[in-house]
């Protein structure tokens, strides 16, 4: 469902006519070589498209307008090979609507000590050409990512790759549609929000749909389609005996499969990239969707429980950024704590955790659900493999959206959890639970999160920069007193 290879990032180099045609031709050749080198590095998932050097205000404005109008272009890499007077960039930067990365590099990696002359110096001037460009970007208040280092360096290429994935997620959100099946869980504050403001600032729309629209499609699913899907379940998962043919919960499995097929048809027909549901609005459905949500997330859909559309959109963005990476991304919830000298979080939800973060082969089980008043739903049960991860939340602060990220370490459960029939992860937040939870609460973070073992905080910071939203990081360096100061400073900034 998510294909990053359809996108392009344009590589645009700035120079001027002061140095003569011979120098400009070399600038062009060097720039094309860099773009080609980045493409062949194997580290960047988006195609880098070389564009001829720009040397005048008209040429700069023209390429910026062309980028705006190209559906394939998700952003630009801008580099000043020579000194490019920055007033030339004002008009172009002011019309540019696509995100851009400022690459502060030079074609050569080392100074040729024995042969360097003024011709070489005039050609390789990014040390001050990029500073001139940086000034005008800051003077104009332009959001961008600055990457410093030689273009062949894998660290530099990794930073470009991370930014390109964030740019792809931003592009994916523009015009995206998210379906809200029913409303949010009654009386809950954090899952509410301004959907008009979200569409204006973040580009995606959220609209409510009656559960009956889904029920109609569920009822149209044929028995043969159900049987084919159950065959897929049996091939992919360790299916419990009571969920197999002849078991006392086999009909529940059939009903769950029918819901999945109907839900897939609903999302496909509506062109949706994500959805929400709520256990308080299930009229006409035999079960709260469980395995269907888990599998749809694995295919790239965003999801938020209890009507939480902000988390559904966040999970979708994280799915786009992590496409093709190892580790997986899921909807998640901080559920309960293990409080001791090394305090831990047990993350889970009633049913809806994506199988992409599963350790090993998931088990397909059917158990009662003590909420929602419906029949027992099938679900995938698994642990999450140890390793670094991030938990992220998007909240509506009234005058802005705030993205909060906590770096965490997933650890094995201390014991097997034989009576907890849900997918679950156990983690230690950085720097520790007490600091992380206090900071999260001071920041107004939600209980629902986007959880990823494929992404790091840098992806989320780049996405926030592109989107123009507030970003807060809780990690090894966080101290509550300093974090509270950051919140106060941010409040002044966004209220000015």
N, C-alpha and C positions, 0 to 999 in steps of 0.2 A: 504493500500500500504506500510506503514511503520510498521515493526514488530520488536520491540526491544528484545523480548524474545528469539530470535534465537541466540543472542550473549552471550559471556561469558567473565568474567574478572577473571583471575587466581590469587589466593591468595598464595603468595610465602613468606616463612619465612626463614630468615638466622640465622645460629648458627655456632657452631664449636664443635670439639670432645674433647676440653679441659676439659669439665665438666662431662664427663662420659655418659654412655648409659641411665642411669635412668633419667638424666636431659633432654637428647634429646627426650626421649619418652614423657616426660611431655610437652616439647616445641611443639611436634607434636600434642598432644591432645589439648593443649590450642589453637593452630592455627586453628585446625579443628573446635573447638567450636566457635571461632570468625567468621570464614567463615559461619558457620551454623547460627550464630546469626544475621549476616548481611543479609543473605538470608531471614530469617524469620521476619525481622524487618518491612517489608512492605514498606520501604522507598527507596529501590534501585531497579530500573526496570530491571537491567541486572543481570543474574545469576552469583553469586560468586562461583568459583570452587576451592576448597581446593587442594593444591599440597603439597606432603610431604616435610618436612624441608630439606634445602640444606646446606651442611657443607663443601664442597670442591670446588675448582675452576672448576673442571670437571663437577660436578653436577650442578653448577650455569650456566655454558655455555650450558650444555645440555638442561636445562629447557628453557633458552632464545631462543635457536634454535627451540625447539618444539613450543614455542609460535609464533615465526615467521611463522612457517609452518602450523599453525592451522587456518583455515578460520573462525572458530567460535570465537577464542580469539581476542578480540579487545584491550586488554591491561592487565597490571599486577598491582596488589597491592603488594608492597614490604615492609616488616617489619622485623626488627631485634629484636627478642625476647631476645636474649642474646647478648653478644659482638661477632660480626662476623667480623673478620679482613677484611678490605675493599679491600686489594690487591687481595683477592680471587674473587672480583666482576669485576675486570677490563676487563678480556676477555669476560665475559658474557654481560656486559653493552655495550661493543664495538661492539658486533654482534647483539644486540637487536634492532629490527626495530619497535616494537610495543610501544605505549606510556605507561608510568607507573606513578603510584601515590605512593608516599612515605608516608606511614601511621605511624606517630610517636605516638604510643599508648603503653599500657601495659595491660596484661591480667587482673590484679587486678586494682580496681579503688583507693583503699586506702592502706596506709601502716598499716600492722598488728602490732601495736606498742608493744603489750605484748609478741608476739611470734616471731618477726622477728629475723632471724639468718643469717649466711653467706650462707647457702644453698639457702634460699629465695633470698638473694641478687644476688647470681650467676645465678639463674634462671631468675630473673626479672631485666634485665640490659638494657632495651631499652633506658633509659635516656642517656646513653653514647654509647650504641651500634648503635643507630640511628644517633648519631652525627658523629660517625666514617663513617657510610655509606653516610651520607650527604656530608662529605668532599670529598669522592672519586667522587660522582656525580658532585659536583661543579668543582673539579679539571679536570674532563673529559669533562666538558661543557655540561652535559646531561640535557635536558629540562624535567621537571617533575612538578607535583603538590605536595606540602607538606601539609598534614592535621595533625593537632595536637589535641589530646584530647582522652578521653576514647571511646572505640569503641561502647559502648552502648549509648552514647550521641547522641540525635537526630540531633544536629548541625553537629557533625562529620559525621553521616550517610547522612545528606543532602549534605554535601560537596562531599562525595564519589559519591552520586547519580548524582550530577551536572557534575562532571568529567566524570563519566561513560557515560552520555548522549553525552558529547562533544567527547569522544572517539568513540562512535557509529557513530556520524556525520562524523568524520574523516575517519572511516572505510568505510562508505557509499560512500564517495567521491572517494575512490581509484578505478579507473577503470570506474567511472560513465561517462555517455555520456549526453551531452547537445546539443540540436539541435538549430541552428540559422536559422530561416526561413527568408531568405533575409539577408541583411547586417544591420549595425546600421544606425540610423538616420544620414543623411548626414551632414558632417562638425562638428558633435558633438565630443568633445575631450574625456570626462570622460567615455563614454561607450566603447571606444576603449581599447586596452590592448594587451599584449603579450600572446597569447594562448599557445604557446610552453612553455613559462616560467610557465604558470599556470599548465599545465599538468606535468611538471617536479617537481614543488614545491608542488602542491596541489592535484595532482593525477587524476584529471578529464580531459576529452577531450571535446573540443568544435569544432563542424564542421558545415559548412554551408550547407543548403539544399534549393533547389528551391521551391518556393511557389507552383509550378506545382505539386510537389510530394504530397503536401497536397490536392490540388484541385482534383487530380485523386481519392483520397480516399473519399473526400466529395461527389463527383459525384456518387460514388458507393453505398451510403447510401440509403436504401429503405424507402418508405413512411411509412411502418408499424413501422420501427425502430424510425422514427421521431415522429410518433403519440404516441408511448410508452414513449419516453423521455418527450414529452410535458405533458403527464399524470403525470410524476414525478414532473415536474415544478409546475403543478397545485396543487399537494399535499403538496409541500414543501414551496411554496412562495405565497404571496398575489399578484396575477396576475392582472395587470391593465385591465380595460374593453376593451381597444382597442387592447390588445394582445390576447384576448380570441377568440374562434371560432366565426366568424361573424364580428369581429372587423376589422377596416381598417388597422391594423398592424399585423394581424394574420399571413400573409405570411412572414413577417419579422421574426416572432418568429419561424416559420418552418425553415426558412433559417438559423437562429442562431442555432437551434437544430441540423440541418444537419452538420453545421460546427463543433459543439462539437463532434458529433459522428465520423466525419472524423478525427478530431484532436486526439481524443482518440485512434483511430486505428493507426494513424501515430506514436504516442508516444509508444504505446504498441508494434507494429511491430519492431520498431527500438531499443527497450530496453532503451529508454531515461528516465532520472530522472528529466528533466526540459527542458525549451525551451525559445526562444525569438521570437518576431515578430516585425514588424514595419509598421506603417501606410503608409510609402512611398513605400512599396512593397507588394501590395495586388492583383496583377494581377490574374484574374480568380476567386477571392472571391467576393461575393456580399457585405460583411460587414467586418469591422475590428472585429476580435473575441473579444467578451465581456463577456457574461455570461459563455461561454465555458472556458475561462481563469480563471474566478472566481471559477468555480466549480472544475476545475482540480487542482488548488492550494489547495482547501479544501480537495482533495484526497491525497495531499502530494507532488505534483509536484512543482519544483521551477520555477519561472517565472521572466523575466525582459523585460520591454517594450523597444521599439526602438533599439533592438539588444543588450541590456545590459546583456551580458552573465555572467559577474561577479556577478551581483545582482541575476540572476537566480540561480547560484550555491550557493550563500549565503542564499537565501530564502530556498532552498532545505536543506542545512545544519541546518538551524534554524527549519525547519519542523521536521527533524529527532530528534533534541534535545528536541523539545516540544511535541513529540508524546505522547498522553495520558494525557497531562496536560491541565488544564483549561486556557482559555484566548484567544488562537488562535494566528496565525502568518500569515503575508501577505506581499506582495509587496506593497510599498508605495512611495509617493513623497511629499516633502515639496512644497506646491502649492502657498499659499498666506498667508499674515500676517494680524493680527488684532493688531495694534500698539497703545498701551496706557500704563497706569501705570502697567498693568498686561498683557504684550504682549503675544500673542498666535499665534500658527501655525494652519492653516487649511490644513490638509493633505488629498490628494485624488489622482486620476488619471483620465484619460479620461473615463475608464471603469473598469480597472482591479484591483480591491481590493477584497481580499479573504473573503468569507462569514464566515470564522471561527472566525472573530473578530466582527461580527455583534451583535448589541444589539437588541434582539427580532427577530421577523420574517421578513426577507427581503422582499421588494416589487420588483416585476418583472415589469419593465417599458421599454417602447421603445420610444426613442426620437432621433431627428436628432443629428448627430455628425459633428461639424463644422471643421473637419480636416480629411483628407484621401480620400475624394471624393467618398465615397461609400454610400450604402443605410443605413437607420437608424437601428442601432443594439440594440438588447435587452441587458439589464444589470440589476443587482441587486442593489437596492438603499437602504441604511441603514446608521444609525449612529453607532458609536463605543461607548461602555459603558465606563463610567468613571473608572479611576484607574491607577495604575502605569504601565509603558510600557518602551520599549527601541526602539530606532531607530538606525540602524546600516548600515554602508556602507563599501564596499571593493573597494579600488582604487589601480591602478598600478602606483608606483612611479619610475618606470624605473629599479631600481636595487633591488626592493622588493615590496611586497604587503603590504598594510596598512589597518588595520581594525579599524574603528572609531565607537565608541558607545556613544550615548547620552541618559541618563536616562531622562524620561519625565513623566508628569502626564496628562492623558487624562481627559478632562472636558466636560460637556454637551455643545452643541452649545448654544450661547446666544439667538438665535432666530431659528425658524424652517427651514430656507433655502428652501422655497417652489419651487424656480425656479432653484435649483441646482440638476439635476437628476443624481447624481453619489453617490457612497458610499464615506463616508467622516469621518474623525476623527479630533477633535480639541484638541490640547494639549499645555501645557506650558512646554517648555524645562527647565531642571535644569542646572545651578542654576537660570537662567532667559534667556529670548530669546536673549538679547543683548550679554551676555557672551557666550552663547552656539553657536549662529550663527557666532560670530566673531571667536571663537575657531575652529569651523567646517570649516570655510572658510580658516583660516590660515593653517589648516591641509590638505586642498585640497579635502574635502569630497564632494561626489557626491550629486545630487538632488534626485536620486533614492535611496531607502533604503529597507532593510528588517525590518519589524516592528512587534513587538511581545508584547502581553500582558501576555504571558505564561512564558517568559524567563526574567532573570536579566542579568546584566553585567557580573556576575561571569561565566555564561555559555560561554559567548563570549570570556572572558579572557582565560578560560581553553582551548577553541578551538584554539585560537591564539597561545597559548603556545605549544600545540601539533603540530600545523601546522608549527611552527617556523616563524610566521609572526609578523610584528609590531602591537602593540595594543595601542590605545589611548582612554582614557575614559574622557568624559565630564559629570560631575555630580555636586552635591551640593558643593563640595570642589573646583571646578575649578575656577581659576583666570587667566585672559588672559595673564598677564605678566609672570606667572609661566608656563602656557601652552606653550607659545612661547619659553621659555627656554628648555622645554622638547623636542620640535620639533628640536631645534638646537642641543641638546645633541644626540638625536636619529640620526640625519643626520650624525654626526661625527661617531657614533657607526657603522652605516650601510655602511659608506663609507670607513671604515678602512680595 
